[in-house]
Amino acid sequence: MYREKFDLGGRVAVVTGGAQGIGNAIATALAEHGAKVVIADMDVNTGAAAAAALGGEFAALNVRDRAMVRTVAEDISARHGHVDILVNNAGIARNSPSVDTPAEEWLEVIDVNLNGVWWCSQAFGRGMVARGKGAIVNIGSMSGIVANKPQAQTHYNASKAAVHMLTKSLAAEWAPHGVRVNAIAPGYIGTELTKRGLANAEWKKQWLEMTPFGRVGDPSDVAALALFLASDAAAYMSGSVVSVDGGYTSW
Ligand SMILES: NC(=O)c1ccc[n+]([C@@H]2O[C@H](COP(=O)([O-])OP(=O)(O)OC[C@H]3O[C@@H](n4cnc5c(N)ncnc54)[C@H](O)[C@@H]3O)[C@@H](O)[C@H]2O)c1
């Protein structure tokens, strides 16, 4: 019974930003459990190679471009008949003291991390609502719950808090339509996104001291939770923001 709940055979899953890092681990986990996975990423070379390695498909997508999001969603839905799972994972991080943050940097972070999640949720959610079935997993962050130390990143933190609230709002609105929407709030995970921070001795020291586990997490730690939330094992869960952060937000 419990094996069946994690079986994604026959399901179509779209993972934005699935070319590398956390998104790639999630795409791998979903594919291993039988889903037909479409990696949707703006990095065409890495994304196409990653999709081929999974036996999945690749779609070139910039989540900031709402017309492109709509076209890609319609195209994937038309080719497969439906989309069962959407993982809104594409995201970027920038660091700058708030008084000096350039307007373009603020707009870029909000555009990718928040607007991108919105465009994709709306474009793919439309078909899910019409069909009465679907699961959306948004990648938020512990930065949407607590402010990071020592690096300044108000735009990033605000964008992730907004993703958490977007998650709850859609969860409530779409529950009667059979569509579940949950979010994951990862702590520090070893990927390209954290590479620069981990190369900074002072940042790394503070990051690890503030993490009860004393180490960064692996993308697979996030992927295991995404697999659960995307599957029927989480059938009674919606509107949840679940932390995978080595205990960071517990003290
Ligand atoms: N790594 C961490 O510590 C950490 C912690 C909390 C949350 N997150 C979140 O997890 C998600 C994945 O992060 P990661 O660490 O794997 O980063 P990463 O930089 O390794 O990968 C991000 C992927 O997103 C793609 N991408 C970026 N902008 C895009 C756009 N506009 N359209 C389409 N694709 C785009 C990139 O090409 C890349 O493949 C992000 O939302 C990030 O904010 C990461």
The ligand as an ORCA input file, in Angstrom:
! r2SCAN-3c Opt
* xyz 0 1
  N      21.122     25.944     -2.355
  C      20.550     26.381     -1.247
  O      21.155     26.470     -0.187
  C      19.090     26.773     -1.267
  C      18.475     27.035     -0.042
  C      17.123     27.398     -0.017
  C      16.432     27.492     -1.202
  N      17.068     27.247     -2.386
  C      16.277     27.374     -3.606
  O      16.331     26.159     -4.335
  C      16.151     26.439     -5.716
  C      17.256     25.767     -6.511
  O      18.501     26.306     -6.088
  P      19.915     25.607     -6.357
  O      20.692     25.792     -5.117
  O      19.731     24.255     -6.918
  O      20.487     26.641     -7.449
  P      21.338     26.429     -8.778
  O      21.868     27.777     -9.103
  O      22.306     25.289     -8.634
  O      20.246     25.997     -9.876
  C      19.248     26.879    -10.291
  C      18.702     26.410    -11.631
  O      17.651     27.316    -11.987
  C      17.836     27.722    -13.331
  N      17.273     29.065    -13.514
  C      17.678     30.229    -12.952
  N      16.935     31.243    -13.389
  C      16.022     30.722    -14.242
  C      14.982     31.272    -15.022
  N      14.741     32.592    -15.038
  N      14.209     30.436    -15.770
  C      14.471     29.113    -15.798
  N      15.460     28.524    -15.091
  C      16.232     29.334    -14.325
  C      19.349     27.696    -13.549
  O      19.678     27.620    -14.934
  C      19.731     26.442    -12.760
  O      19.626     25.279    -13.555
  C      16.112     27.965     -5.845
  O      14.767     28.401     -5.876
  C      16.772     28.426     -4.566
  O      16.379     29.729     -4.194
  C      18.372     26.885     -2.450
*
